[in-house]
């Protein structure tokens, strides 16, 4: 019986550590964020998102303001949430990544931008922001001076 108990204890520790490691990459962090966003709301999603970075506890006013604004993207204002798609990923280095996502609502698309930083061996969320200027940006990108006319 003790051997069986030790096996289950060891097995659960392995599973727990693998889950923790799985959470420690930008893909999984974003996936968890959107899962929390849909199922628990914007405030809880931001709480979990910023939990990876101990330095964020010093920015509680800014985070609370962000929570309040993000909660405003509710069904009454932008309609139902339909999902998200990666727009772009930019790597400054192996330790700093920016990912921008098109978040699909019935009324309009919203861009969510995450910055991830890996100071040692663990990814943390460096910043998060959102905006509704996706349409303006694509119009700007379509202008002639961005075309290679050679």
Secondary structure, DSSP 8 states (H G I E B T S, - for coil): -HHHHHHHHHHHHHHHHHHHHHHSSHHHHHHHHHHHHHHT-HHHHHHHHHTT-GGGGGGHHHHHHHHHHHHTSSHHHH--EEEEEEEEEEEEETTEEEEEEEEEESS-EEEEEEEEE-SSSS-EEEEEEEES-HHHHHHHHTSGGGS---
